[in-house]
Amino acid sequence: MKTNEIYTQMGVSDAVLRFGEQILSELKEPFAHIDEVAEYNQAKVVAAMQKNRLAANHFNLSSGYGYDDDGRDNLERIYADTFHTEAALVRPQITCGTHALALALSANLLPGDELLSPVGAPYDTLEEVIGIRPSTCSLREYGVSYRQVDLLADGSFDYEGIRAAINEKTKMVTIQRSKGYATRPSFSVQQIGELIAFCKECKPDILCMVDNCYGEFVDTIEPSDLGADMVVGSLIKNPGGGLAPTGGYICGKQSCIERCAYRLNAPGLGKEVGANLGLLTSLYQGFFLAPTVVAGATKGALFAAACYEHLGFRVVPGSKEQRNDIIQAVELGSREGMVAFCAGIQAAAPVDSYVTPEPWPMPGYDSDVIMAAGAFVQGSSIELSADGPIREPYAVYFQGGLTWYHAKLGILMSLQKMLEAKLIEL
């Protein structure tokens, strides 16, 4: 078979190829389900574009203040209709997912308010945003307090603890959909919806924000369909489809989005300013492609889970479990395992394939982090990548792949490097 010939030329052994084909033979049914979800979401995006009469003039460049930028405004209407929200803020001026989250939090929390995380500790980079780790301009520095309720031992929500934690100061609940650098399962949209309903039962005027990063288009519904007041994410993850070169989004209630726009720009200016700088074609086309790109990444995550689970490693989620985002955690048990796995992902990259990833002290994290990524867009997590902090349980987090075939190659190369390091036997 010619495909195997080129894989062999790239350094993948016959043993790894045979193992991979054996695993793939067992994944036909879940792959078919992933395709069904992608087909639905593709139609949903096209319907939103058609409803808002997307036309060639919406791709025009704007500069300076960006006044009367109909292409920018129409993109936000399309996002709002896709996520079934009142409004959206979709801007290249939002630099990353952390920035989008910090924007949503700081715009809607005032001095004396309290933020509650009912899902345990937040992702590492939010610790300084909140002020768990002291930082200039944190929410804590501006008089916003924080408390969290840890998950129960089985990974479920501690509803009694949440009820006790919600008080007269509690203004907002923040829910992280994906696992971050933790080895808990990611939450399904249905679970998030139940949690939101419970929090609003406890305090009807509470705001519920969902960090939707890595989860968009993995399911046919989003947290905004089940009561989230804001859903927040990065355009260089799922919704950018690999074409967005930068940016972030916040979709939600009109009142919340208006405050976010004032915080991003300036009071009184809000959504009226912000030039698109010629990026609109990439943002529109990336969003159009996103359901298919996410499907390929989801297949890659499932393939990784099935391969490493078969070899005896703990994987989260398991190959038979529901998938709620594109991230696959694999507990490799050692620094050497993480380095070998990431070397394989890097060796499969179209960009910088010749470099060797090494752990380093990355800003925003409290331990050394190893990252493998050879991306067209720097830091793009919808492109093939793997990373993780060098600490117990030595878990690597695999995600992305603009096509299923590239994700497959990355997993095969990771297996090859693990085999060469004598860390697995096939």
DRENDO-1510 file (C-alpha; in Angstrom, 1 decimal, always signed):
<recs>
REC; n; res; u; v; w
REC; 1; MET; +0.0; +0.0; +0.0 .
REC; 2; LYS; +1.5; +3.3; -1.1 .
REC; 3; THR; +0.4; +5.2; +2.1 .
REC; 4; ASN; +2.4; +2.8; +4.2 .
REC; 5; GLU; +5.4; +3.3; +1.9 .
REC; 6; ILE; +5.5; +7.0; +2.5 .
REC; 7; TYR; +5.0; +6.5; +6.2 .
REC; 8; THR; +8.0; +4.1; +6.2 .
REC; 9; GLN; +10.0; +6.7; +4.4 .
REC; 10; MET; +9.1; +9.2; +7.2 .
REC; 11; GLY; +10.4; +6.8; +9.9 .
REC; 12; VAL; +7.3; +4.9; +11.0 .
REC; 13; SER; +8.1; +1.2; +11.4 .
REC; 14; ASP; +6.0; -1.7; +10.1 .
REC; 15; ALA; +5.3; -2.7; +13.7 .
REC; 16; VAL; +3.8; +0.7; +14.5 .
REC; 17; LEU; +1.8; +0.7; +11.2 .
REC; 18; ARG; +0.3; -2.7; +11.9 .
REC; 19; PHE; -0.6; -1.7; +15.5 .
REC; 20; GLY; -2.3; +1.5; +14.2 .
REC; 21; GLU; -4.4; -0.3; +11.6 .
REC; 22; GLN; -5.5; -2.9; +14.3 .
REC; 23; ILE; -6.7; +0.0; +16.5 .
REC; 24; LEU; -8.4; +1.8; +13.7 .
REC; 25; SER; -10.4; -1.3; +12.7 .
REC; 26; GLU; -12.2; -1.0; +16.0 .
REC; 27; LEU; -13.1; +2.7; +15.6 .
REC; 28; LYS; -15.5; +2.8; +12.6 .
REC; 29; GLU; -18.7; +3.3; +14.7 .
REC; 30; PRO; -17.4; +6.2; +16.9 .
REC; 31; PHE; -15.8; +7.8; +13.8 .
REC; 32; ALA; -19.3; +7.7; +12.1 .
REC; 33; HIS; -20.8; +9.5; +15.0 .
REC; 34; ILE; -18.2; +12.2; +14.9 .
REC; 35; ASP; -19.0; +12.7; +11.2 .
REC; 36; GLU; -22.7; +13.0; +12.0 .
REC; 37; VAL; -22.0; +15.8; +14.6 .
REC; 38; ALA; -19.8; +17.6; +12.0 .
REC; 39; GLU; -22.5; +17.4; +9.4 .
REC; 40; TYR; -25.0; +19.0; +11.7 .
REC; 41; ASN; -22.7; +21.7; +12.8 .
REC; 42; GLN; -21.6; +22.5; +9.3 .
REC; 43; ALA; -25.3; +23.1; +8.3 .
REC; 44; LYS; -25.7; +25.2; +11.5 .
REC; 45; VAL; -22.8; +27.5; +10.5 .
REC; 46; VAL; -24.0; +27.8; +6.9 .
REC; 47; ALA; -27.5; +28.6; +8.1 .
REC; 48; ALA; -26.2; +31.4; +10.2 .
REC; 49; MET; -24.2; +32.8; +7.3 .
REC; 50; GLN; -27.2; +32.6; +5.0 .
REC; 51; LYS; -29.5; +34.2; +7.5 .
REC; 52; ASN; -27.2; +37.2; +7.8 .
REC; 53; ARG; -26.8; +37.5; +4.0 .
REC; 54; LEU; -23.0; +37.1; +4.0 .
REC; 55; ALA; -21.6; +38.7; +0.9 .
REC; 56; ALA; -18.3; +39.6; -0.7 .
REC; 57; ASN; -18.4; +43.2; +0.6 .
REC; 58; HIS; -18.2; +41.7; +4.2 .
REC; 59; PHE; -14.5; +40.8; +3.5 .
REC; 60; ASN; -13.4; +44.4; +2.9 .
REC; 61; LEU; -10.5; +45.7; +4.9 .
REC; 62; SER; -11.0; +48.4; +7.6 .
REC; 63; SER; -8.3; +50.4; +9.3 .
REC; 64; GLY; -7.9; +53.1; +11.9 .
REC; 65; TYR; -11.0; +53.4; +14.1 .
REC; 66; GLY; -12.9; +50.8; +12.1 .
REC; 67; TYR; -16.1; +52.8; +12.1 .
REC; 68; ASP; -19.0; +51.4; +10.2 .
REC; 69; ASP; -17.3; +48.0; +9.6 .
REC; 70; ASP; -20.2; +46.0; +8.5 .
REC; 71; GLY; -18.1; +42.9; +7.8 .
REC; 72; ARG; -16.9; +42.9; +11.5 .
REC; 73; ASP; -20.4; +43.4; +12.8 .
REC; 74; ASN; -21.9; +40.7; +10.5 .
REC; 75; LEU; -19.3; +38.2; +11.7 .
REC; 76; GLU; -20.5; +38.9; +15.3 .
REC; 77; ARG; -24.1; +38.4; +14.2 .
REC; 78; ILE; -23.2; +35.1; +12.7 .
REC; 79; TYR; -21.4; +33.9; +15.8 .
REC; 80; ALA; -24.4; +35.0; +18.0 .
REC; 81; ASP; -26.8; +33.1; +15.7 .
REC; 82; THR; -24.6; +30.0; +15.7 .
REC; 83; PHE; -24.2; +29.9; +19.5 .
REC; 84; HIS; -27.9; +31.0; +19.9 .
REC; 85; THR; -27.1; +34.1; +22.0 .
REC; 86; GLU; -28.2; +37.7; +22.0 .
REC; 87; ALA; -24.9; +39.2; +21.0 .
REC; 88; ALA; -21.2; +38.4; +20.3 .
REC; 89; LEU; -17.8; +40.1; +20.5 .
REC; 90; VAL; -15.4; +38.5; +17.9 .
REC; 91; ARG; -12.2; +40.5; +17.5 .
REC; 92; PRO; -8.6; +40.1; +16.4 .
REC; 93; GLN; -7.7; +42.6; +19.2 .
REC; 94; ILE; -8.5; +39.8; +21.7 .
REC; 95; THR; -5.1; +38.1; +21.8 .
REC; 96; CYS; -5.8; +34.7; +23.2 .
REC; 97; GLY; -8.3; +32.6; +25.2 .
REC; 98; THR; -6.9; +33.9; +28.5 .
REC; 99; HIS; -7.4; +37.4; +27.3 .
REC; 100; ALA; -11.0; +36.7; +26.3 .
REC; 101; LEU; -11.7; +35.2; +29.8 .
REC; 102; ALA; -10.0; +38.0; +31.6 .
REC; 103; LEU; -12.1; +40.5; +29.5 .
REC; 104; ALA; -15.4; +38.7; +30.3 .
REC; 105; LEU; -14.5; +38.5; +34.0 .
REC; 106; SER; -13.2; +42.0; +34.5 .
REC; 107; ALA; -16.0; +43.6; +32.5 .
REC; 108; ASN; -18.8; +42.0; +34.5 .
REC; 109; LEU; -17.3; +41.9; +38.1 .
REC; 110; LEU; -17.1; +45.0; +40.2 .
REC; 111; PRO; -15.3; +45.7; +43.5 .
REC; 112; GLY; -17.0; +43.8; +46.3 .
REC; 113; ASP; -18.3; +41.1; +44.0 .
REC; 114; GLU; -17.3; +37.5; +44.4 .
REC; 115; LEU; -16.4; +35.0; +41.7 .
REC; 116; LEU; -17.1; +31.3; +42.3 .
REC; 117; SER; -15.6; +28.3; +40.6 .
REC; 118; PRO; -17.8; +25.2; +41.3 .
REC; 119; VAL; -15.4; +23.0; +39.3 .
REC; 120; GLY; -12.3; +23.2; +41.4 .
REC; 121; ALA; -9.1; +25.1; +40.5 .
REC; 122; PRO; -9.0; +27.0; +37.2 .
REC; 123; TYR; -6.5; +26.6; +34.4 .
REC; 124; ASP; -3.0; +27.7; +35.3 .
REC; 125; THR; -3.0; +31.0; +33.4 .
REC; 126; LEU; -6.2; +32.2; +35.1 .
REC; 127; GLU; -4.6; +32.0; +38.5 .
REC; 128; GLU; -2.9; +35.3; +38.0 .
REC; 129; VAL; -6.0; +36.8; +36.3 .
REC; 130; ILE; -8.1; +36.0; +39.4 .
REC; 131; GLY; -5.3; +36.7; +41.9 .
REC; 132; ILE; -4.9; +33.2; +43.3 .
REC; 133; ARG; -1.2; +33.8; +42.5 .
REC; 134; PRO; -0.5; +37.5; +43.1 .
REC; 135; SER; -0.3; +39.6; +40.0 .
REC; 136; THR; -0.6; +43.2; +39.0 .
REC; 137; CYS; -4.1; +44.1; +37.7 .
REC; 138; SER; -5.6; +40.8; +39.0 .
REC; 139; LEU; -9.3; +40.8; +40.0 .
REC; 140; ARG; -8.2; +40.5; +43.6 .
REC; 141; GLU; -6.2; +43.7; +43.3 .
REC; 142; TYR; -9.4; +45.4; +42.2 .
REC; 143; GLY; -11.4; +44.1; +45.1 .
REC; 144; VAL; -13.1; +41.0; +43.6 .
REC; 145; SER; -12.9; +38.0; +45.9 .
REC; 146; TYR; -12.8; +34.4; +44.8 .
REC; 147; ARG; -13.8; +31.1; +46.2 .
REC; 148; GLN; -14.0; +27.6; +44.7 .
REC; 149; VAL; -15.7; +24.3; +45.5 .
REC; 150; ASP; -13.6; +21.3; +44.6 .
REC; 151; LEU; -15.1; +18.4; +42.7 .
REC; 152; LEU; -16.0; +15.3; +44.6 .
REC; 153; ALA; -13.7; +12.3; +44.6 .
REC; 154; ASP; -15.6; +10.7; +41.6 .
REC; 155; GLY; -15.2; +13.9; +39.6 .
REC; 156; SER; -18.8; +15.0; +40.0 .
REC; 157; PHE; -20.1; +18.4; +41.2 .
REC; 158; ASP; -20.4; +19.0; +45.0 .
REC; 159; TYR; -23.9; +20.4; +44.8 .
REC; 160; GLU; -24.2; +20.9; +48.6 .
REC; 161; GLY; -20.8; +22.6; +48.7 .
REC; 162; ILE; -21.9; +24.9; +45.9 .
REC; 163; ARG; -25.1; +25.8; +47.6 .
REC; 164; ALA; -23.2; +26.7; +50.7 .
REC; 165; ALA; -20.7; +28.7; +48.8 .
REC; 166; ILE; -23.2; +30.9; +47.0 .
REC; 167; ASN; -23.9; +34.1; +49.0 .
REC; 168; GLU; -25.0; +37.6; +48.6 .
REC; 169; LYS; -21.7; +38.7; +47.2 .
REC; 170; THR; -21.5; +35.9; +44.5 .
REC; 171; LYS; -21.9; +37.7; +41.2 .
REC; 172; MET; -20.6; +35.2; +38.7 .
REC; 173; VAL; -19.9; +31.5; +38.4 .
REC; 174; THR; -17.0; +30.4; +36.1 .
REC; 175; ILE; -17.1; +26.9; +34.6 .
REC; 176; GLN; -14.2; +25.4; +32.7 .
REC; 177; ARG; -15.5; +23.0; +30.1 .
REC; 178; SER; -12.2; +21.4; +29.3 .
REC; 179; LYS; -9.8; +19.7; +31.7 .
REC; 180; GLY; -6.8; +22.1; +31.3 .
REC; 181; TYR; -3.7; +20.6; +32.9 .
REC; 182; ALA; -5.8; +18.2; +35.0 .
REC; 183; THR; -6.6; +14.6; +34.5 .
REC; 184; ARG; -10.3; +14.9; +35.3 .
REC; 185; PRO; -12.8; +14.2; +32.5 .
REC; 186; SER; -14.0; +17.3; +30.6 .
REC; 187; PHE; -17.6; +18.2; +31.2 .
REC; 188; SER; -20.4; +17.5; +28.7 .
REC; 189; VAL; -22.7; +20.3; +27.7 .
REC; 190; GLN; -25.5; +18.5; +29.4 .
REC; 191; GLN; -23.5; +18.4; +32.7 .
REC; 192; ILE; -22.7; +22.1; +32.4 .
REC; 193; GLY; -26.4; +22.9; +31.7 .
REC; 194; GLU; -27.4; +21.0; +34.9 .
REC; 195; LEU; -24.8; +22.9; +36.9 .
REC; 196; ILE; -26.0; +26.3; +35.5 .
REC; 197; ALA; -29.6; +25.5; +36.3 .
REC; 198; PHE; -28.6; +24.6; +39.9 .
REC; 199; CYS; -26.6; +27.8; +40.4 .
REC; 200; LYS; -29.5; +29.9; +39.1 .
REC; 201; GLU; -31.9; +28.0; +41.3 .
REC; 202; CYS; -29.7; +29.0; +44.3 .
REC; 203; LYS; -29.4; +32.6; +43.1 .
REC; 204; PRO; -31.5; +33.6; +40.0 .
REC; 205; ASP; -29.5; +36.8; +39.1 .
REC; 206; ILE; -26.1; +35.0; +39.2 .
REC; 207; LEU; -24.1; +35.2; +35.9 .
REC; 208; CYS; -22.7; +31.9; +34.5 .
REC; 209; MET; -19.7; +32.1; +32.3 .
REC; 210; VAL; -18.3; +29.0; +30.5 .
REC; 211; ASP; -14.7; +28.7; +29.3 .
REC; 212; ASN; -15.6; +27.0; +26.1 .
REC; 213; CYS; -12.0; +26.5; +24.8 .
REC; 214; TYR; -11.4; +23.2; +23.0 .
REC; 215; GLY; -15.1; +22.3; +23.1 .
REC; 216; GLU; -16.8; +24.2; +20.3 .
REC; 217; PHE; -18.5; +21.9; +17.7 .
REC; 218; VAL; -17.6; +18.7; +19.4 .
REC; 219; ASP; -21.3; +18.4; +20.2 .
REC; 220; THR; -24.4; +19.6; +18.4 .
REC; 221; ILE; -25.2; +22.0; +21.3 .
REC; 222; GLU; -23.1; +24.5; +23.2 .
REC; 223; PRO; -23.3; +25.7; +26.8 .
REC; 224; SER; -25.2; +28.8; +25.6 .
REC; 225; ASP; -28.0; +26.5; +24.5 .
REC; 226; LEU; -28.4; +25.5; +28.2 .
REC; 227; GLY; -28.4; +28.7; +30.1 .
REC; 228; ALA; -24.8; +30.1; +30.0 .
REC; 229; ASP; -24.8; +33.9; +30.1 .
REC; 230; MET; -21.4; +34.0; +28.3 .
REC; 231; VAL; -19.4; +31.4; +26.4 .
REC; 232; VAL; -15.8; +32.4; +25.8 .
REC; 233; GLY; -13.0; +31.0; +23.6 .
REC; 234; SER; -10.0; +31.6; +21.3 .
REC; 235; LEU; -10.1; +31.8; +17.5 .
REC; 236; ILE; -6.8; +29.9; +17.2 .
REC; 237; LYS; -8.6; +26.9; +18.7 .
REC; 238; ASN; -11.7; +25.3; +17.4 .
REC; 239; PRO; -13.8; +28.1; +15.9 .
REC; 240; GLY; -11.0; +29.6; +13.9 .
REC; 241; GLY; -10.7; +26.4; +11.8 .
REC; 242; GLY; -7.0; +26.8; +11.5 .
REC; 243; LEU; -7.2; +29.9; +9.3 .
REC; 244; ALA; -7.8; +32.6; +12.0 .
REC; 245; PRO; -4.3; +34.1; +12.7 .
REC; 246; THR; -5.4; +35.5; +16.1 .
REC; 247; GLY; -8.4; +36.6; +18.0 .
REC; 248; GLY; -11.0; +35.6; +20.5 .
REC; 249; TYR; -14.8; +35.6; +21.0 .
REC; 250; ILE; -17.4; +36.1; +23.7 .
REC; 251; CYS; -21.0; +35.2; +23.0 .
REC; 252; GLY; -23.8; +35.8; +25.4 .
REC; 253; LYS; -26.4; +38.2; +26.8 .
REC; 254; GLN; -26.5; +41.7; +25.3 .
REC; 255; SER; -25.8; +43.4; +28.6 .
REC; 256; CYS; -22.7; +41.2; +29.3 .
REC; 257; ILE; -21.3; +41.6; +25.8 .
REC; 258; GLU; -21.8; +45.4; +25.8 .
REC; 259; ARG; -19.7; +45.6; +29.0 .
REC; 260; CYS; -17.0; +43.4; +27.4 .
REC; 261; ALA; -16.8; +45.7; +24.4 .
REC; 262; TYR; -16.4; +48.7; +26.7 .
REC; 263; ARG; -13.7; +47.0; +28.7 .
REC; 264; LEU; -11.9; +45.9; +25.5 .
REC; 265; ASN; -12.0; +49.4; +23.9 .
REC; 266; ALA; -13.2; +52.2; +26.1 .
REC; 267; PRO; -16.4; +53.3; +27.9 .
REC; 268; GLY; -18.6; +55.0; +25.3 .
REC; 269; LEU; -16.8; +53.4; +22.4 .
REC; 270; GLY; -17.5; +49.7; +22.8 .
REC; 271; LYS; -18.3; +47.7; +19.7 .
REC; 272; GLU; -18.2; +50.8; +17.4 .
REC; 273; VAL; -14.4; +50.7; +17.0 .
REC; 274; GLY; -11.9; +48.1; +16.2 .
REC; 275; ALA; -10.5; +47.7; +12.7 .
REC; 276; ASN; -10.5; +44.3; +11.1 .
REC; 277; LEU; -7.0; +44.9; +9.4 .
REC; 278; GLY; -7.9; +42.7; +6.5 .
REC; 279; LEU; -8.4; +39.5; +8.5 .
REC; 280; LEU; -12.1; +39.0; +7.9 .
REC; 281; THR; -11.8; +36.5; +5.1 .
REC; 282; SER; -9.7; +34.2; +7.3 .
REC; 283; LEU; -12.1; +34.6; +10.2 .
REC; 284; TYR; -15.2; +33.9; +8.1 .
REC; 285; GLN; -13.7; +31.0; +6.2 .
REC; 286; GLY; -12.1; +29.5; +9.3 .
REC; 287; PHE; -15.5; +29.5; +11.0 .
REC; 288; PHE; -17.0; +27.9; +8.0 .
REC; 289; LEU; -14.4; +25.1; +8.1 .
REC; 290; ALA; -14.4; +24.7; +11.8 .
REC; 291; PRO; -16.9; +21.8; +12.1 .
REC; 292; THR; -14.9; +19.6; +9.7 .
REC; 293; VAL; -11.6; +20.6; +11.3 .
REC; 294; VAL; -12.9; +19.8; +14.8 .
REC; 295; ALA; -14.1; +16.4; +13.6 .
REC; 296; GLY; -10.6; +15.5; +12.3 .
REC; 297; ALA; -9.1; +16.6; +15.6 .
REC; 298; THR; -11.7; +14.6; +17.6 .
REC; 299; LYS; -10.9; +11.5; +15.6 .
REC; 300; GLY; -7.2; +12.1; +16.3 .
REC; 301; ALA; -7.9; +12.3; +20.0 .
REC; 302; LEU; -10.0; +9.1; +20.0 .
REC; 303; PHE; -7.3; +7.3; +18.0 .
REC; 304; ALA; -4.7; +8.4; +20.6 .
REC; 305; ALA; -6.9; +7.2; +23.4 .
REC; 306; ALA; -7.4; +3.8; +21.9 .
REC; 307; CYS; -3.7; +3.3; +21.1 .
REC; 308; TYR; -2.3; +4.2; +24.5 .
REC; 309; GLU; -5.2; +2.6; +26.4 .
REC; 310; HIS; -4.4; -0.6; +24.6 .
REC; 311; LEU; -0.7; -0.3; +25.7 .
REC; 312; GLY; -1.8; +0.0; +29.4 .
REC; 313; PHE; -1.5; +3.7; +29.9 .
REC; 314; ARG; -4.3; +5.7; +31.7 .
REC; 315; VAL; -6.1; +7.9; +29.3 .
REC; 316; VAL; -8.7; +10.6; +29.9 .
REC; 317; PRO; -11.2; +10.3; +28.4 .
REC; 318; GLY; -11.2; +6.6; +27.7 .
REC; 319; SER; -11.7; +5.3; +24.2 .
REC; 320; LYS; -15.3; +4.2; +25.0 .
REC; 321; GLU; -16.3; +7.4; +26.9 .
REC; 322; GLN; -18.1; +10.4; +25.5 .
REC; 323; ARG; -15.9; +13.1; +24.1 .
REC; 324; ASN; -16.6; +16.6; +25.2 .
REC; 325; ASP; -13.6; +18.4; +23.8 .
REC; 326; ILE; -10.6; +17.8; +21.4 .
REC; 327; ILE; -8.1; +17.2; +24.2 .
REC; 328; GLN; -6.7; +13.7; +25.0 .
REC; 329; ALA; -4.7; +13.3; +28.2 .
REC; 330; VAL; -2.3; +10.4; +28.4 .
REC; 331; GLU; -0.5; +9.7; +31.7 .
REC; 332; LEU; +2.9; +8.5; +30.6 .
REC; 333; GLY; +4.4; +8.1; +34.1 .
REC; 334; SER; +7.7; +9.7; +33.5 .
REC; 335; ARG; +9.5; +12.8; +32.1 .
REC; 336; GLU; +11.1; +10.5; +29.5 .
REC; 337; GLY; +7.7; +9.4; +28.3 .
REC; 338; MET; +6.5; +13.0; +27.9 .
REC; 339; VAL; +9.7; +14.0; +26.0 .
REC; 340; ALA; +9.4; +11.0; +23.7 .
REC; 341; PHE; +5.7; +11.5; +23.0 .
REC; 342; CYS; +6.2; +15.2; +22.2 .
REC; 343; ALA; +9.3; +14.4; +20.0 .
REC; 344; GLY; +7.0; +12.2; +17.9 .
REC; 345; ILE; +4.4; +15.0; +17.5 .
REC; 346; GLN; +7.1; +17.4; +16.6 .
REC; 347; ALA; +8.5; +15.1; +14.0 .
REC; 348; ALA; +5.1; +14.9; +12.3 .
REC; 349; ALA; +4.8; +18.7; +12.0 .
REC; 350; PRO; +4.9; +20.5; +8.7 .
REC; 351; VAL; +6.7; +23.4; +10.4 .
REC; 352; ASP; +9.8; +23.0; +12.6 .
REC; 353; SER; +9.8; +19.2; +12.3 .
REC; 354; TYR; +13.5; +19.1; +12.7 .
REC; 355; VAL; +13.6; +20.6; +16.2 .
REC; 356; THR; +13.5; +18.7; +19.5 .
REC; 357; PRO; +11.0; +19.9; +22.1 .
REC; 358; GLU; +12.5; +20.4; +25.6 .
REC; 359; PRO; +10.8; +21.4; +28.9 .
REC; 360; TRP; +11.2; +25.1; +29.8 .
REC; 361; PRO; +9.8; +27.6; +32.4 .
REC; 362; MET; +6.8; +29.0; +30.5 .
REC; 363; PRO; +5.2; +32.3; +31.6 .
REC; 364; GLY; +2.0; +31.8; +33.5 .
REC; 365; TYR; +2.8; +28.3; +34.7 .
REC; 366; ASP; +4.3; +27.1; +38.0 .
REC; 367; SER; +6.4; +24.3; +36.6 .
REC; 368; ASP; +8.4; +23.5; +33.5 .
REC; 369; VAL; +6.2; +22.8; +30.5 .
REC; 370; ILE; +7.0; +20.8; +27.4 .
REC; 371; MET; +5.3; +21.8; +24.1 .
REC; 372; ALA; +5.4; +20.2; +20.7 .
REC; 373; ALA; +3.9; +22.2; +17.9 .
REC; 374; GLY; +4.9; +22.9; +14.4 .
REC; 375; ALA; +2.1; +25.2; +13.5 .
REC; 376; PHE; +1.3; +27.7; +10.7 .
REC; 377; VAL; -0.2; +30.0; +13.4 .
REC; 378; GLN; +2.0; +30.4; +16.5 .
REC; 379; GLY; +0.4; +28.7; +19.5 .
REC; 380; SER; -2.6; +27.4; +17.5 .
REC; 381; SER; -4.1; +24.5; +19.5 .
REC; 382; ILE; -6.4; +23.4; +16.7 .
REC; 383; GLU; -3.2; +22.5; +14.8 .
REC; 384; LEU; -1.4; +19.3; +15.8 .
REC; 385; SER; +0.2; +19.8; +19.2 .
REC; 386; ALA; +1.0; +18.2; +22.5 .
REC; 387; ASP; +2.1; +19.7; +25.8 .
REC; 388; GLY; +2.0; +19.3; +29.5 .
REC; 389; PRO; +3.7; +20.4; +32.8 .
REC; 390; ILE; +6.6; +18.3; +33.9 .
REC; 391; ARG; +5.0; +17.1; +37.2 .
REC; 392; GLU; +3.1; +14.1; +38.5 .
REC; 393; PRO; +1.4; +12.2; +37.0 .
REC; 394; TYR; +3.5; +13.2; +33.9 .
REC; 395; ALA; +0.4; +13.6; +31.7 .
REC; 396; VAL; +0.8; +14.8; +28.1 .
REC; 397; TYR; -2.2; +16.6; +26.5 .
REC; 398; PHE; -2.6; +15.9; +22.8 .
REC; 399; GLN; -4.9; +18.0; +20.7 .
REC; 400; GLY; -5.6; +19.3; +17.2 .
REC; 401; GLY; -4.8; +18.3; +13.7 .
REC; 402; LEU; -6.2; +20.4; +10.8 .
REC; 403; THR; -7.0; +17.1; +9.1 .
REC; 404; TRP; -7.6; +13.7; +10.5 .
REC; 405; TYR; -4.7; +12.3; +8.4 .
REC; 406; HIS; -2.3; +14.6; +10.0 .
REC; 407; ALA; -3.5; +13.8; +13.5 .
REC; 408; LYS; -3.1; +10.1; +12.6 .
REC; 409; LEU; +0.5; +10.7; +11.5 .
REC; 410; GLY; +1.2; +12.5; +14.7 .
REC; 411; ILE; +0.0; +9.6; +16.8 .
REC; 412; LEU; +2.0; +7.1; +14.8 .
REC; 413; MET; +5.1; +9.1; +15.1 .
REC; 414; SER; +4.6; +9.4; +18.9 .
REC; 415; LEU; +4.3; +5.6; +19.1 .
REC; 416; GLN; +7.5; +5.3; +17.1 .
REC; 417; LYS; +9.5; +7.6; +19.4 .
REC; 418; MET; +8.1; +5.8; +22.4 .
REC; 419; LEU; +9.1; +2.4; +20.8 .
REC; 420; GLU; +12.6; +3.7; +20.0 .
REC; 421; ALA; +13.0; +4.9; +23.6 .
REC; 422; LYS; +12.0; +1.4; +24.8 .
REC; 423; LEU; +9.1; +2.9; +26.7 .
REC; 424; ILE; +6.5; +0.6; +25.0 .
REC; 425; GLU; +6.5; -2.8; +23.3 .
REC; 426; LEU; +4.2; -3.7; +20.4 .
</recs>
